[in-house]
Amino acid sequence: MRFVVDPDVRRASTLPAEAYRDPACFQALRANLFPRSWQVVARADEVAESSSAVPMTLLPEALDEPLLLTRDPAGELRVLSNVCTHRGNLLVERACVTPNLRCRYHGRRFHLDGRFAYMPEFQDAEDFPRPADDLARVAHATFGPLVFANLARDAASAPISPISPILDVLRARLSFLPLDSARFDPATSRDYEVKAHFALYCDNYLEGFHVPFVHPGLSEVLDYGAYRTELFEGGNVQIGIAKEGEACFDLPPGHPDHGERIAGYYYWLFPTTMINVYPWGLSINLVRPRTESKTTVAFWSFVWDERARASGAGADLHTVELEDEAIVQLVQRGVRSRLYPGGRFSRKREPGVHQFQRMLAPYFG
């Protein structure tokens, strides 16, 4: 199924309702988009210890790809397949510290960098071991406390875009912040189950248009008239301006926004990563598609100034999330209507939504 969103936001119509409700459309995204997109797979602190190995599943239900994060004795981080190259057994079932990786099915061993090390009873095998006997290595990148990965491994399934230039955009604006020392806060980190298509959740995130109508508390601290969106290759940032007297960043001289009362930076990286930056730290929304009407959103909090958490745009994120969930789930019900074909975009308030839908459209067919 092919969809096209006009590049001119003044003429463009949104994706049709069927894009959000048709199981075949979701299956197309599973095949064409998710394996080639950059996803946050772990926190760097989860695999900080030397000789550690941490298993995880990339996009449960949508991809269900078993991955393994390791850190070798030299401190180098790798993302590997967690599937033994002998008979397909899962190698590591729980986080551990280990000198090597040993399959408990038939004893095949691997180094922590994924290289084949030893296999019993294979003395007579010809042309063994081969490169295919090593664990597959997965492309990865880090940004502050986050580890990204991408399953694409060859030209035919190349990543949608390189991630380094995208992360460089974030670093250029956020370099004054202590990103690498942000402390993970499990008490305010949790998963939310949203009964809606992941793209509807992203559509909602990508505009401040709804803030005066859906978020009364947030509307009290943000200057809606000054709210703006800036697009870049592979994503965008929404910039929330604090009302007079509300909490904001103390931006250093020379910063591109010096002199402005910035309450928060809301970065979105195509297709599913949201990095929200407040004076107190980072709030990360990891949007994890499951089915055409079911999404898990993992909220992770990373703190560098606990004292600043009680005020400003980042003070009551749980309430804001519940408000977003409620409206997105209503929209999911609405796009099932036989009478709703799709809508139009506000050039001023929905450039981020337009960008996202333009980027998403080719992957349905």
N, C-alpha and C positions, 0 to 999 in steps of 0.2 A: 504494500500500500504506500503510495507516494503522496507526501504533503509538501507544500511550498508556502513559506511565509514571505511576503513581499519585503525586500530590503528597505523600502521607504516606509517608515513607521506611520506616516500620514495616510498612506493608502492601504496599509497591511490589515489583514484580518487575522484573528488568532487561529491556532490549531483547531480543527473541528472537534466537536464533542466526542466523536468516536475514538480519537487518539487517546482519550483518558479512560475509555470504558471497554474497548474491544480487546479481548484476550490475545487475539492475533497480533495486534499492535504492540502489546507488551512483550510477546515472544520475539518480535522483531528487534526490540531494544535489547533483550537478553542475548540475542545472537550478534548484533551489530555494534552495540554501544558499550555495554557494561564490561566485556572482556578487554576493551581497548582504552578504557577511561582510567584516569588516575583516581585512586580511592585511598583514604586514610585507613591503614590497616592496624595500627597500634600506636601506643605512646612510647616514646623513646625510653622512659623510665622503666617500662616493663621488661626491657631487655638490656638493662644498663650493666649488669654484672658480667665479668669476664667468664667465658665458657658457658654462657647460658643459652637455652633453647626454649622458645615460646611458641606453641602451636596456636593457630587461629583459623577461622573460616571466613573467606572473602564473600561478602554478600550472601548470607544464608538464604536459601530458598530461590533466590534469583540466579546465583552462580554456584553456590556451595563448593567453592574451590578450597581444598585444604592447603594452607601455607604454613611455613615455619620461619620464624625470625631467630637468627643466631648471632652471637657475638663471640668471635674467636679470641684466643688468649692475647692477641695483639690489639684487641679492642675494635676490630673492624666489624661493622654491622652488615648482615646479608639477609635477603629474603629468598627463601627456597621453596620448592615443592615439598610438601610433607608426605609424599607418596613414595614408598620404596620402589626402586626400579627393577626389582626381581618379579614380584607377583602382585604389586599394587597395595600392599598393606600400609596403613597409616603408621608412620614412624614414631612420632612423639605424641603422646596423649595428654600430657600435662606439663606445665612449665617446670624446668629442671636446670641444674648445673651439671654438666657432663663433659668428659674429655673428648667424646665422639658420639656419633649417632648410630645406634644399633637396632636393627629390626628384630622384634621379638618373635617373628614368624619363623624365619630360617637363618637368622644370625648375620645377615649382610650388614656391613659397617660402612660408615661414611665419615669423612672429616667434617668439621663444623663449617667449612666453606662449601660443602656439598660434593666434594670430590670423592669418588669411590675409594674405599680403603681395603676391604677384605671380604671374601665370600667363601665359606666352607664348601667342600665337595664339588668344586668347579675346576679342578686341576686339568681335566681333559677338554674343557671348552676351548674351541678355537676362536682366535681373534677376540680375546677377552682379557681385560675389560675394554669396552669401547666408550667413546664420549657419551653415548646414550645411557651408560651405566652410572654416570654421575647424576646427582639430583639437579633438576632444572633450576636455573637461577632466574629470579624475577627482578625486573627493573624496579629500582626504588629511589627515593629522595627523601630528605628530611627538611623540616621547617620548624625551628624552635623545638617544642616537645612532640611534634607529630612526625609519623613515618608514613609516607605514601608508597603505593606499589601499583604496578600496571602489568597485566598478564600478557600483553602483546609481545611476540618473540621473533617475528619475521616481517618481511616487507608487505606480505599479503594482509597481515593483521597488525600493522604498525600502530603505535599510539596515536590517538587523535591529534595530539600536539605535544611538543616537548614541554616538560614541566619547569625546567630551570628558568626560562624567561618569565614565566608566570610568577614564580616565587620571588624572582628579582624585583618585580613590581611591588610586591608586599614589603620586601626588605628595604627598598628605597624610601618608603614612607614611614616604616615602623622601626627603623634602626636605632632610634633613641630609647627604645623600650628593652627591658631585660628579658627577652623572649626565652633565652636558653636556661634561665634560672626560675622560670615560673613553676610553682609547686602544684601538682595535681591534687584536687580536693574531692575525694570520693563522696563526702557528705552531700555535696550539691551536684553530683554527677549521676545521671540515671538514664534509662531508656523510656521513650514514649512510644506507644503503639497507636498509629494513626490509621483510621479506616478510610484511606484515600490513596489515589495514585501519587507516586512520588513527585511527578511533574506539577501537580496542583499545589503540593506543599512548597515546591520551589517557586512557582508563579507568585504565591502569596508572599514569600520571603523577599522577592526581588522588587518590591515597590513599597514606598511609604504612603501610598495613596489611601490605604485602608486605616492608617493609624488613628485619625480623628474619629473614625466610626467603630473600630473594633477594640482599640486599646486606650481607654480613658485615662488610666494611670500614666502610661507612657506619653500620652498627648500633653499631660500637664508639665512635663519636663523638657520636651523637644519643641523647637521652633519649626512648625510644619512648613511655613512659608519658605524657610531657608534650606529645607531638606533637599539634597541633590544626589544624583547618581552619575558616576564617571565610569565609562566603559574602557576596557583594555582587551587585548587579544587573549582569549581563553577565560574571561571572567569580567567582573566589575566590582566596584565598591560603592556602597551607599554611605553618605556622610551625614550623620545626625548632628544638628547644631543645638546646643543647650540654650534654654531660655535664661535670661538674666538671673543670677543667683543660684543656678543649678550647677551640679558637679561637671567639670570638664577637664580635658588634658591641660597640663602646663607644657606647652610646646616650646622647644628651644629655638633661639634665633637661627634663621637659615632654613627652618623647616618650611615646606611648601604651604602649610596651613597656619604658619605663625600669625598670631593676632586674632585668629578665629576661636570661638568657643565650641570646640569639638567635643560632643558628648560621647560619641562612639563611631568607630569605623566598622562597617558591615561588609566583609569581603565574601564574594561567592566565586568559586572555581568550578567550571563546568566538569561534570554535570551535577554533583551532589555535595560538595564540601562548602561549609559556611564557617568563616572564621570571624567572630565578633570580638572587637578589641575595645576595652573600656579602661578607664584610669586604674582600675584595680587588677586587671588581668585579662585573660582570654576566656570566652565562652564559645565552645565549638559545637556546631550542629552537624552531625554526620548522618546524612539522609541515606537510608539503606532500603532500596526497593525490594519488595517481596513478591507481590502479585499486582495485577492491574487495579486493585482496590485495597491494598494493604502495604503499609510502609512502617519501618521502625526508624525512629530518630534517636540517635545516641547523643546525649548532652554531656560534654566534658567541660569541667571548670579547671582553669589553671590560674593561680593567684600569685601576685607579687606584692600587693598592698591590701591586706585584709581590712585595714581601717576605712578604705574608700568604698567598700562593698555596699554600705547601707544607703547610699544616695546616688542619684542620677539615673541615667537610662538603663544601667545594668543592675539596678537594685532588686527588682522583683521579676526575674526571668521566668520563674515557674508559672506565675499568673499570666504573663505574656504568652507563654507557650500554650497554656490551656485555652486562651482566647483564640490563638491561631488555629489550634486543632479543631475547635468547635466550628469555626467558619469554613475551614477547608473540608471538613466532613459534610457540611451542608452543600458545598459546591460539588462534591463527589456525587451526592444524590441528585443535584441539579443537572449535571452533564449526562445523566441517564435519560433525561427527558427526550422524547421524540420531537419535541417542539423547539429545542434549543440547538441551532446549527453551529454557533460560534459567535464571537464578538469582535470588537475593534480595540485599538490601543489609544491611550492618552499619550501624546508625544512628550508632554512635560513630566508626567508622573510614572509612566510605564516603559521607559527605554530599556531597563534591565529585563523585564518580562519579554519584550520584543526580541532582544538579543538572545535570550535563552531559547525561545521557541524557534527562532531562525536556526540556531545551532542544532537543536534537537530534531527538527523536521526531517533531515536526510536519513536518519537512522531507523525510520519506520518502514523503509522499503529496501 
